[in-house]
Amino acid sequence: MAPTPPFRSVVEELLFAILQKLPDAQYLTRQDIDSLAKLNVLLLDADLAPAGETQAAIESIKGNVPAIADTLEKMYGIIQGLTFLKTEDIDTLAELNSVLTDADLLRGGDIKFPNVLFVSPDGDNNHGLKGDISRPFAPDGIASRAGAGDKVMFLPGDYTVNTNLAVNGVEYGTLGGGVQISVSQAGAILFDYTAIANSNLPVKIAGEFDFKIDANTAGIFKFNKPGQSARQYSIRWRTALQLKGTFLTMPLLLTIGTFEGCVEIAPSADQPCIVCDGNGSTGNGVVKLAINNNSTTTSAISPCFNGFSFDVNYNATAHGLFKEPVTNNSTFVNSYKLKIAQPAGATTYITSGNYELSLVGGTVVVVLGSKVVLSGFLRTCTFNAGPSTDTFAQCVANTVAILNAQVTLLVLDGVWRNCTYNRTSSNPVVLKGDFFNFTFLGSPSLMTITGRVELTEGNYIFGEGGQYFDLQGTLIGNAPTLFIFGFNYKVLISGRLKNLKSDGKLFETNHNNQVYTLILTGAVLEAGASAPHAINIFIEDTINITLYGKSFINKPVLGPGTVNYIVGPASDLVISGDVRVYP
């Protein structure tokens, strides 16, 4: 009977292992030895080894592995040679012996890795041999020995390398585990493709690399050689720690490229970890990063990209993800998926493109001239739409300070809670979404509401001269007066306006002997239930009311100022106590 665990001896364990490899073998049964004659025949004809010899062989194998299988490499070759053996191939001792001695098995010495240079911290350039994993090179021997079509494989360990390893057409990777490489000499670049000839051959550097840069002007990757033609880049690493220097300088042109890994920027770092020079980086690039920025002086990325796709998870203690570009080409367009957590004083600058943004803290600035489509989540931050920008934002937002800094157009959609709005000049803004507990800080300037806005209690709208307020949706407030007219201020209402304050008015002129304009097109206006009137015109002022069709109001218009109905009869403003603004 075949032995089964638990084993009582090494022999049983070895026999069990052998039997597992021979599942179809036929074993002795009781019927085979149920007579002395049968047993005697077996013993005389079985060529059995004495017990002592068997045990000695076992001990020999246990402690003295044959040279043909004394490394994992050789064992792998043996296993590969046995892959297709069947039970019937070794069901006799003669067949098994033939297989083991003359079966054309792959032996350790036969295994070669053509075009592979292995690198080890203990490598020896004098004895290194291409294709032989047992004879690795030192890192500084690679550049002079590798050529196009070769692979350089780093074996696990800690390296300090201050020489340029870049060779056109060579692929770099890791084998068997993590590889830690430190660059510690000022000006040293580990893979500096600006220092070698131009080439259209792909650049592939990918593996379990853990990089460390600890010297001024040092770096790991540098690709921005002027005149370099577009080519393919595949750059992947595990981690990078930037104490000083710059981790990656982007290529100027690429056909397609992937840049993926994690970066930690130390407090001592004074340069971004990823840099584009002033001409920008153009091509079909994919950037997937996790960045932890602890620097006290720098943002993480110096941008000037065109055609890139970003997927970045970013945490910072002092500075934003993207620094302000020196120049901004508004025709450059990228796509972004960004998750940013930054402190109150940090600023992230965004340029033209499509954004899926999750932002907590700090400020996001739409850079001069940019065209941005943005969706996502904003919380406890400032959203600054810069000069001559065109921005459409559909967000779920809470406690956001919105700043209109001379935009061309700003459209805000989504759901915004506990937010404020301010401006630096008269430029158009559209509130398209739902805004709850919303506060205007100063005059809203050129404002259109197509969604629903509920103002903070006590907040009202002051209209400055030469501007307009176009209410197409719903505006609900709770203040003594919702609108105070400024000089030559125009209010257009085709939606619904409601004051929740019980005695609150809707409009009031400003005592400055001016003419004001109110244009109503199917408007529904509801002052406070106990308010004596809805519109108050002071004696020195004049209001011109234009009525396109009937509008409805629950309280009368009151002088003693002048009221002119310049389009439409006064009867088109229907005064009724039944007027209600819903919801």
C-alpha positions as CSV (number, residue, x, y, z in Angstrom):
1,M,0.0,0.0,0.0
2,A,1.4,3.4,-0.9
3,P,2.4,5.6,2.0
4,T,0.3,8.7,2.9
5,P,1.0,11.7,5.1
6,P,1.9,11.9,7.9
7,F,5.2,10.2,7.0
8,R,7.1,8.1,9.5
9,S,10.4,8.3,7.6
10,V,12.2,10.1,4.8
11,V,11.9,7.0,2.7
12,E,8.1,7.1,2.9
13,E,8.1,10.8,2.0
14,L,10.3,10.2,-1.0
15,L,8.2,7.2,-2.2
16,F,5.0,9.3,-1.8
17,A,6.5,12.1,-4.0
18,I,7.6,9.5,-6.6
19,L,4.1,7.9,-6.7
20,Q,2.5,11.3,-7.1
21,K,4.4,11.7,-10.3
22,L,3.2,8.3,-11.6
23,P,-0.6,8.4,-11.1
24,D,-1.3,5.5,-13.4
25,A,1.3,3.1,-12.0
26,Q,0.2,-0.4,-11.0
27,Y,1.1,-1.5,-7.5
28,L,1.4,-4.9,-5.9
29,T,-1.8,-6.4,-4.5
30,R,-2.4,-9.1,-1.9
31,Q,-3.2,-11.5,-4.8
32,D,0.3,-10.9,-6.3
33,I,2.0,-12.3,-3.2
34,D,-0.6,-14.6,-1.6
35,S,1.7,-17.7,-1.9
36,L,5.3,-18.3,-1.0
37,A,6.0,-19.2,-4.6
38,K,4.8,-15.9,-5.9
39,L,6.7,-13.9,-3.3
40,N,9.9,-15.9,-3.9
41,V,9.7,-15.2,-7.7
42,L,9.4,-11.5,-7.0
43,L,12.3,-11.4,-4.6
44,L,14.6,-13.4,-6.8
45,D,13.8,-11.5,-10.0
46,A,13.2,-8.0,-8.7
47,D,16.8,-6.8,-8.6
48,L,16.0,-5.1,-5.3
49,A,18.6,-2.9,-3.6
50,P,19.6,-3.6,0.0
51,A,17.9,-1.3,2.5
52,G,21.3,0.3,3.4
53,E,22.0,1.2,-0.1
54,T,18.6,2.7,-0.6
55,Q,18.9,4.9,2.5
56,A,22.4,5.9,1.5
57,A,21.2,7.0,-1.9
58,I,18.4,9.0,-0.3
59,E,20.8,10.8,2.0
60,S,23.2,11.4,-0.9
61,I,20.5,13.1,-2.9
62,K,19.2,15.1,0.0
63,G,22.6,16.6,0.8
64,N,24.4,16.5,-2.5
65,V,22.3,17.7,-5.4
66,P,23.7,16.4,-8.7
67,A,25.4,19.1,-10.8
68,I,22.8,18.8,-13.5
69,A,20.1,20.2,-11.1
70,D,22.0,22.3,-8.6
71,T,20.5,25.6,-9.6
72,L,16.9,26.8,-10.1
73,E,17.9,27.5,-13.7
74,K,18.9,23.9,-14.3
75,M,15.8,22.6,-12.5
76,Y,13.7,24.7,-14.7
77,G,15.3,23.1,-17.8
78,I,14.7,19.6,-16.4
79,I,11.1,20.4,-15.7
80,Q,10.6,21.8,-19.2
81,G,12.0,18.6,-20.7
82,L,9.5,16.5,-18.7
83,T,6.5,18.5,-19.7
84,F,5.2,16.2,-22.3
85,L,6.0,12.9,-20.8
86,K,3.2,10.4,-20.5
87,T,2.8,7.5,-18.1
88,E,3.3,5.0,-20.9
89,D,6.7,6.6,-21.7
90,I,8.1,5.5,-18.4
91,D,6.1,2.5,-17.2
92,T,9.2,0.3,-17.2
93,L,12.5,0.8,-15.5
94,A,14.3,0.6,-18.9
95,E,12.2,3.4,-20.4
96,L,12.6,5.6,-17.4
97,N,16.4,5.1,-17.4
98,S,16.5,5.9,-21.1
99,V,14.6,9.2,-20.6
100,L,16.8,10.2,-17.7
101,T,20.1,9.4,-19.4
102,D,19.5,10.0,-23.1
103,A,16.2,11.8,-23.6
104,D,17.6,15.2,-24.9
105,L,16.6,17.0,-21.8
106,L,17.4,20.7,-21.5
107,R,20.4,21.1,-19.2
108,G,21.5,24.1,-17.2
109,G,24.4,24.8,-19.5
110,D,22.0,24.8,-22.5
111,I,19.9,27.7,-21.1
112,K,20.9,31.0,-22.8
113,F,19.3,34.5,-22.9
114,P,20.4,35.9,-26.2
115,N,20.6,39.7,-26.3
116,V,20.2,40.1,-22.5
117,L,22.7,41.8,-20.3
118,F,22.1,41.0,-16.6
119,V,23.1,43.7,-14.1
120,S,23.9,43.1,-10.5
121,P,25.1,45.3,-7.6
122,D,28.0,42.8,-7.4
123,G,28.4,42.5,-11.2
124,D,31.9,42.4,-12.8
125,N,32.4,44.0,-16.2
126,N,35.6,42.0,-16.7
127,H,33.8,38.7,-16.4
128,G,30.3,39.6,-17.4
129,L,28.8,37.7,-20.3
130,K,25.8,38.6,-22.4
131,G,23.1,36.0,-22.0
132,D,24.4,34.4,-18.9
133,I,22.5,35.2,-15.7
134,S,25.3,33.8,-13.6
135,R,27.8,36.4,-15.0
136,P,26.2,39.8,-14.6
137,F,27.7,43.1,-15.4
138,A,28.0,46.2,-13.2
139,P,25.7,49.1,-14.1
140,D,28.5,51.3,-15.5
141,G,29.4,48.6,-18.0
142,I,26.0,48.7,-19.8
143,A,26.2,51.7,-22.1
144,S,29.4,50.5,-23.8
145,R,28.2,46.9,-24.2
146,A,24.5,47.1,-25.1
147,G,23.2,47.8,-28.5
148,A,19.9,48.2,-30.3
149,G,17.7,45.1,-29.8
150,D,19.3,44.2,-26.5
151,K,17.6,44.0,-23.1
152,V,19.2,45.1,-19.8
153,M,17.8,43.2,-16.8
154,F,18.5,44.5,-13.3
155,L,18.7,41.8,-10.7
156,P,17.4,42.7,-7.2
157,G,19.5,44.9,-4.9
158,D,20.7,48.4,-4.1
159,Y,22.6,50.4,-6.7
160,T,24.2,53.8,-6.7
161,V,24.6,54.9,-10.4
162,N,25.9,58.3,-11.5
163,T,26.5,57.4,-15.2
164,N,24.2,57.6,-18.2
165,L,22.7,54.2,-19.0
166,A,20.7,55.3,-22.1
167,V,21.3,53.5,-25.4
168,N,18.9,53.8,-28.3
169,G,16.9,50.7,-29.0
170,V,17.7,49.0,-25.7
171,E,15.0,47.8,-23.3
172,Y,15.5,48.1,-19.6
173,G,13.7,46.0,-16.9
174,T,14.0,44.1,-13.7
175,L,14.1,40.4,-12.9
176,G,13.1,38.7,-9.7
177,G,12.2,41.6,-7.4
178,G,12.7,45.2,-6.4
179,V,15.7,47.3,-7.7
180,Q,16.7,50.3,-5.8
181,I,18.8,52.9,-7.7
182,S,20.2,56.1,-6.2
183,V,21.6,59.0,-8.2
184,S,23.7,61.1,-5.9
185,Q,26.0,63.2,-8.1
186,A,25.1,66.7,-9.2
187,G,24.1,66.8,-12.8
188,A,24.0,63.0,-13.2
189,I,21.0,61.7,-15.2
190,L,20.4,57.9,-15.1
191,F,18.7,57.7,-18.5
192,D,19.7,60.9,-20.4
193,Y,18.5,60.6,-24.0
194,T,19.5,64.2,-24.7
195,A,23.1,63.1,-24.5
196,I,23.0,60.5,-27.2
197,A,22.1,60.5,-30.9
198,N,18.6,61.1,-32.2
199,S,16.7,57.9,-33.0
200,N,13.2,56.8,-33.8
201,L,13.6,53.5,-31.9
202,P,11.2,53.0,-29.0
203,V,12.2,53.8,-25.5
204,K,11.1,51.1,-22.9
205,I,12.2,51.3,-19.3
206,A,9.8,49.3,-17.1
207,G,10.0,47.3,-14.0
208,E,10.1,47.2,-10.2
209,F,12.4,50.2,-10.0
210,D,12.6,52.3,-6.8
211,F,14.5,55.5,-7.7
212,K,16.1,58.1,-5.5
213,I,17.5,61.4,-6.6
214,D,19.7,63.3,-4.0
215,A,21.7,65.9,-5.9
216,N,21.1,69.2,-7.5
217,T,20.4,69.1,-11.3
218,A,20.4,65.3,-11.1
219,G,17.5,63.2,-12.4
220,I,16.3,59.8,-13.6
221,F,14.8,60.5,-17.0
222,K,15.6,63.2,-19.5
223,F,14.0,63.1,-23.0
224,N,13.7,66.7,-24.2
225,K,16.4,66.7,-26.9
226,P,15.8,69.4,-29.5
227,G,15.3,67.9,-33.0
228,Q,14.5,64.5,-31.6
229,S,11.8,62.9,-33.9
230,A,8.6,61.6,-32.3
231,R,8.9,58.0,-31.0
232,Q,7.3,55.6,-28.6
233,Y,7.9,55.7,-24.9
234,S,7.0,53.1,-22.3
235,I,8.2,54.3,-18.9
236,R,7.0,52.5,-15.7
237,W,8.5,52.4,-12.3
238,R,7.4,51.4,-8.8
239,T,8.5,54.4,-6.6
240,A,10.6,57.5,-6.8
241,L,11.9,59.7,-4.0
242,Q,13.0,63.2,-5.1
243,L,15.2,64.8,-2.4
244,K,16.7,67.2,-5.0
245,G,16.9,67.5,-8.7
246,T,14.2,66.7,-11.2
247,F,12.8,63.2,-11.6
248,L,11.5,63.3,-15.2
249,T,11.9,65.8,-18.1
250,M,9.3,65.1,-20.8
251,P,10.0,64.5,-24.5
252,L,9.2,67.3,-26.9
253,L,7.5,64.9,-29.3
254,L,6.1,61.4,-29.0
255,T,3.9,59.1,-31.1
256,I,2.6,57.4,-28.1
257,G,3.8,57.1,-24.6
258,T,3.0,55.8,-21.1
259,F,4.5,57.3,-17.9
260,E,3.4,55.4,-14.8
261,G,4.4,55.2,-11.2
262,C,4.6,56.7,-7.7
263,V,6.6,59.8,-6.8
264,E,7.3,61.3,-3.4
265,I,8.7,64.8,-3.3
266,A,10.7,65.5,-0.1
267,P,10.5,68.7,1.9
268,S,14.0,69.5,0.7
269,A,13.1,69.4,-3.0
270,D,13.0,72.7,-4.8
271,Q,12.0,71.6,-8.4
272,P,8.9,69.9,-9.8
273,C,9.2,66.1,-10.3
274,I,8.0,66.3,-13.9
275,V,9.0,69.2,-16.2
276,C,8.1,70.3,-19.7
277,D,10.3,72.9,-21.3
278,G,8.8,76.0,-22.8
279,N,8.0,74.4,-26.2
280,G,5.8,71.9,-24.6
281,S,5.4,68.1,-24.9
282,T,3.1,67.0,-27.8
283,G,1.8,63.6,-28.6
284,N,-0.5,60.8,-27.5
285,G,0.8,60.5,-23.9
286,V,-0.7,58.7,-21.0
287,V,0.4,59.8,-17.5
288,K,-0.7,57.7,-14.5
289,L,0.8,59.0,-11.2
290,A,0.4,58.9,-7.5
291,I,2.2,61.9,-6.1
292,N,2.9,62.9,-2.5
293,N,4.3,66.4,-2.4
294,N,5.9,67.4,0.9
295,S,8.0,70.2,-0.7
296,T,7.8,73.6,1.0
297,T,8.8,75.4,-2.2
298,T,7.5,73.8,-5.4
299,S,4.5,72.4,-7.2
300,A,4.7,68.8,-8.5
301,I,4.4,69.3,-12.3
302,S,5.6,72.1,-14.6
303,P,3.1,71.8,-17.5
304,C,3.1,72.5,-21.1
305,F,1.3,69.4,-22.6
306,N,-0.7,68.8,-25.8
307,G,-2.6,65.6,-26.5
308,F,-2.0,64.0,-23.1
309,S,-4.2,62.0,-20.8
310,F,-3.6,62.3,-17.1
311,D,-4.8,60.1,-14.2
312,V,-3.2,61.5,-11.0
313,N,-3.8,61.0,-7.3
314,Y,-2.2,63.9,-5.6
315,N,-1.6,64.9,-1.9
316,A,0.3,67.9,-0.8
317,T,1.3,69.8,2.3
318,A,2.1,73.2,0.8
319,H,1.8,73.4,-3.0
320,G,-0.5,72.5,-5.9
321,L,-0.2,69.8,-8.5
322,F,0.4,72.0,-11.6
323,K,2.4,75.2,-11.4
324,E,1.5,78.2,-13.5
325,P,2.9,77.7,-17.0
326,V,5.3,80.3,-18.3
327,T,3.3,80.5,-21.5
328,N,-0.1,79.0,-22.3
329,N,-1.1,77.9,-25.7
330,S,-4.9,77.8,-25.6
331,T,-5.0,75.4,-28.6
332,F,-3.2,72.7,-26.6
333,V,-5.9,70.3,-25.2
334,N,-5.5,67.4,-22.8
335,S,-7.8,65.2,-20.7
336,Y,-7.5,64.9,-17.0
337,K,-8.7,62.7,-14.2
338,L,-7.4,64.3,-11.0
339,K,-7.9,63.6,-7.4
340,I,-6.3,66.5,-5.4
341,A,-6.0,67.1,-1.7
342,Q,-4.1,70.2,-1.0
343,P,-3.9,72.8,1.9
344,A,-5.6,76.2,1.9
345,G,-2.6,78.0,0.7
346,A,-1.9,75.8,-2.3
347,T,-2.8,76.6,-5.9
348,T,-3.3,74.2,-8.8
349,Y,-3.3,75.8,-12.3
350,I,-5.3,74.2,-15.1
351,T,-5.1,74.8,-18.8
352,S,-7.3,73.9,-21.8
353,G,-8.8,70.5,-21.6
354,N,-11.5,68.2,-20.2
355,Y,-11.3,67.5,-16.5
356,E,-12.8,65.0,-14.2
357,L,-11.7,66.6,-10.9
358,S,-12.0,65.8,-7.3
359,L,-10.6,68.8,-5.3
360,V,-10.4,69.4,-1.6
361,G,-8.7,72.5,-0.3
362,G,-6.7,75.3,-1.8
363,T,-7.4,77.1,-5.1
364,V,-7.8,75.9,-8.7
365,V,-7.1,78.6,-11.3
366,V,-8.2,78.4,-14.9
367,V,-5.2,79.9,-16.7
368,L,-5.4,82.9,-19.0
369,G,-7.0,82.1,-22.4
370,S,-7.9,78.5,-21.5
371,K,-11.0,76.6,-22.5
372,V,-12.1,74.2,-19.9
373,V,-14.8,71.6,-19.5
374,L,-14.9,70.4,-15.9
375,S,-16.9,67.9,-13.9
376,G,-16.5,66.4,-10.5
377,F,-16.4,67.3,-6.8
378,L,-15.2,70.6,-5.2
379,R,-15.0,71.1,-1.5
380,T,-13.7,73.8,0.8
381,C,-11.8,75.5,-2.0
382,T,-11.6,78.5,-4.4
383,F,-12.5,78.2,-8.0
384,N,-10.8,81.1,-9.9
385,A,-11.8,81.5,-13.6
386,G,-9.1,83.6,-15.0
387,P,-9.0,86.3,-17.7
388,S,-10.3,85.5,-21.2
389,T,-11.2,82.0,-20.2
390,D,-14.2,79.9,-21.3
391,T,-15.2,77.4,-18.7
392,F,-18.1,75.0,-18.3
393,A,-18.2,73.4,-14.9
394,Q,-20.7,70.7,-13.9
395,C,-19.9,69.9,-10.3
396,V,-21.1,68.7,-6.9
397,A,-19.7,71.5,-4.8
398,N,-19.7,72.5,-1.1
399,T,-18.2,75.6,0.4
400,V,-16.6,76.9,-2.7
401,A,-15.6,80.5,-3.3
402,I,-16.3,81.3,-7.0
403,L,-14.2,84.1,-8.6
404,N,-15.0,85.6,-12.0
405,A,-11.6,87.2,-12.9
406,Q,-12.5,88.7,-16.3
407,V,-13.8,85.6,-18.0
408,T,-15.0,85.3,-21.5
409,L,-17.8,83.1,-20.3
410,L,-18.3,81.0,-17.1
411,V,-21.2,78.4,-17.0
412,L,-21.8,76.6,-13.7
413,D,-24.0,73.6,-13.6
414,G,-24.5,70.8,-11.1
415,V,-25.3,71.2,-7.4
416,W,-23.5,73.9,-5.4
417,R,-24.0,74.4,-1.6
418,N,-22.8,77.1,0.7
419,C,-20.9,78.8,-2.0
420,T,-20.0,82.5,-2.7
421,Y,-19.6,84.5,-5.9
422,N,-17.4,87.4,-6.6
423,R,-15.9,89.1,-9.6
424,T,-13.1,91.5,-10.7
425,S,-14.8,93.0,-13.8
426,S,-18.0,92.9,-15.8
427,N,-18.1,89.5,-17.6
428,P,-20.9,87.1,-18.3
429,V,-21.7,84.2,-16.0
430,V,-24.5,81.6,-16.3
431,L,-25.8,79.8,-13.2
432,K,-27.3,76.7,-14.8
433,G,-27.5,74.3,-11.9
434,D,-28.9,74.3,-8.4
435,F,-27.4,76.6,-5.9
436,F,-28.3,76.5,-2.2
437,N,-27.3,79.0,0.5
438,F,-25.6,81.0,-2.2
439,T,-24.1,84.4,-1.6
440,F,-23.3,87.3,-4.0
441,L,-20.3,89.3,-2.8
442,G,-21.0,92.6,-4.5
443,S,-22.7,93.1,-7.8
444,P,-23.1,90.0,-9.9
445,S,-22.4,92.0,-13.1
446,L,-23.6,90.2,-16.3
447,M,-25.5,87.4,-14.7
448,T,-27.9,84.9,-16.2
449,I,-29.8,82.3,-14.1
450,T,-31.3,79.4,-15.9
451,G,-31.3,77.0,-12.9
452,R,-32.4,77.5,-9.3
453,V,-30.7,79.8,-6.8
454,E,-31.6,80.1,-3.1
455,L,-29.7,83.0,-1.5
456,T,-28.2,83.1,1.9
457,E,-30.5,84.8,4.4
458,G,-30.1,88.6,4.2
459,N,-28.2,88.4,0.9
460,Y,-29.4,90.7,-1.9
461,I,-28.4,91.7,-5.4
462,F,-27.0,95.2,-6.1
463,G,-26.9,96.1,-9.8
464,E,-24.2,98.3,-11.1
465,G,-24.6,100.6,-14.1
466,G,-24.4,99.3,-17.6
467,Q,-25.0,95.7,-16.6
468,Y,-27.9,93.2,-16.7
469,F,-29.4,90.5,-14.6
470,D,-31.3,87.9,-16.7
471,L,-33.5,85.5,-14.6
472,Q,-34.8,82.6,-16.7
473,G,-35.0,80.1,-13.9
474,T,-35.9,80.5,-10.2
475,L,-34.4,82.9,-7.6
476,I,-35.4,82.7,-4.0
477,G,-34.2,85.0,-1.3
478,N,-34.9,86.1,2.3
479,A,-34.1,89.8,2.7
480,P,-35.8,93.1,3.1
481,T,-35.2,93.7,-0.6
482,L,-33.9,91.3,-3.2
483,F,-32.8,93.7,-5.9
484,I,-31.5,97.2,-5.5
485,F,-31.1,99.0,-8.8
486,G,-27.9,100.7,-9.8
487,F,-27.5,103.3,-12.5
488,N,-28.7,102.1,-15.9
489,Y,-29.1,98.6,-14.6
490,K,-31.4,96.2,-16.5
491,V,-33.3,93.3,-15.0
492,L,-34.9,90.8,-17.4
493,I,-37.2,88.2,-15.9
494,S,-38.8,85.4,-17.7
495,G,-38.6,83.0,-14.8
496,R,-39.7,83.1,-11.1
497,L,-38.7,85.4,-8.3
498,K,-39.6,85.0,-4.6
499,N,-38.8,86.8,-1.4
500,L,-39.3,84.5,1.7
501,K,-39.1,87.4,4.2
502,S,-42.7,88.1,5.3
503,D,-42.5,91.8,4.6
504,G,-39.7,91.6,2.0
505,K,-39.9,93.6,-1.3
506,L,-38.6,92.5,-4.6
507,F,-37.1,95.7,-6.1
508,E,-36.1,99.1,-5.0
509,T,-34.5,102.1,-6.8
510,N,-31.3,103.8,-5.4
511,H,-32.2,107.5,-4.7
512,N,-29.9,108.7,-7.5
513,N,-32.2,110.4,-9.9
514,Q,-31.8,107.8,-12.6
515,V,-33.8,105.7,-15.0
516,Y,-34.0,102.0,-14.5
517,T,-35.2,99.1,-16.7
518,L,-37.3,96.1,-15.8
519,I,-38.3,93.7,-18.6
520,L,-40.8,91.0,-17.8
521,T,-41.7,88.1,-20.2
522,G,-44.2,85.7,-18.6
523,A,-42.6,86.4,-15.2
524,V,-44.0,85.2,-11.8
525,L,-43.0,87.6,-9.0
526,E,-43.8,87.0,-5.3
527,A,-43.0,89.4,-2.6
528,G,-43.4,88.7,1.1
529,A,-47.0,87.9,2.2
530,S,-47.2,91.0,4.4
531,A,-45.1,93.3,2.2
532,P,-47.1,96.5,1.3
533,H,-45.8,96.5,-2.2
534,A,-43.4,94.5,-4.5
535,I,-41.5,97.4,-6.2
536,N,-40.5,100.6,-4.5
537,I,-39.6,103.7,-6.7
538,F,-38.2,106.7,-4.8
539,I,-39.5,110.1,-5.8
540,E,-36.4,111.2,-7.7
541,D,-36.2,108.0,-9.7
542,T,-37.9,106.5,-12.8
543,I,-38.5,102.9,-13.8
544,N,-39.4,101.8,-17.3
545,I,-41.3,98.5,-17.3
546,T,-41.4,96.5,-20.5
547,L,-44.1,93.8,-20.7
548,Y,-44.0,91.1,-23.3
549,G,-47.2,89.3,-22.7
550,K,-48.7,88.8,-19.3
551,S,-46.6,88.6,-16.1
552,F,-47.9,88.0,-12.6
553,I,-47.1,89.7,-9.3
554,N,-48.7,89.3,-5.9
555,K,-48.2,93.0,-4.7
556,P,-48.6,96.4,-6.4
557,V,-45.9,98.7,-7.8
558,L,-45.5,101.7,-5.5
559,G,-44.3,105.3,-6.3
560,P,-43.9,108.1,-5.6
561,G,-41.3,107.9,-8.4
562,T,-42.3,107.6,-12.0
563,V,-43.4,104.3,-13.6
564,N,-43.6,104.0,-17.4
565,Y,-44.9,101.1,-19.3
566,I,-43.0,101.6,-22.5
567,V,-44.0,98.3,-24.1
568,G,-47.3,96.6,-23.3
569,P,-50.2,98.0,-21.2
570,A,-50.0,98.2,-17.4
571,S,-52.8,95.6,-17.3
572,D,-50.3,93.0,-18.6
573,L,-48.8,93.1,-15.2
574,V,-51.5,91.1,-13.4
575,I,-51.6,91.8,-9.6
576,S,-53.1,89.0,-7.6
577,G,-52.7,87.8,-4.1
578,D,-52.9,84.2,-5.4
579,V,-49.5,84.4,-7.1
580,R,-47.2,81.8,-5.8
581,V,-43.7,80.7,-6.8
582,Y,-43.1,77.0,-6.7
583,P,-41.2,75.2,-5.6
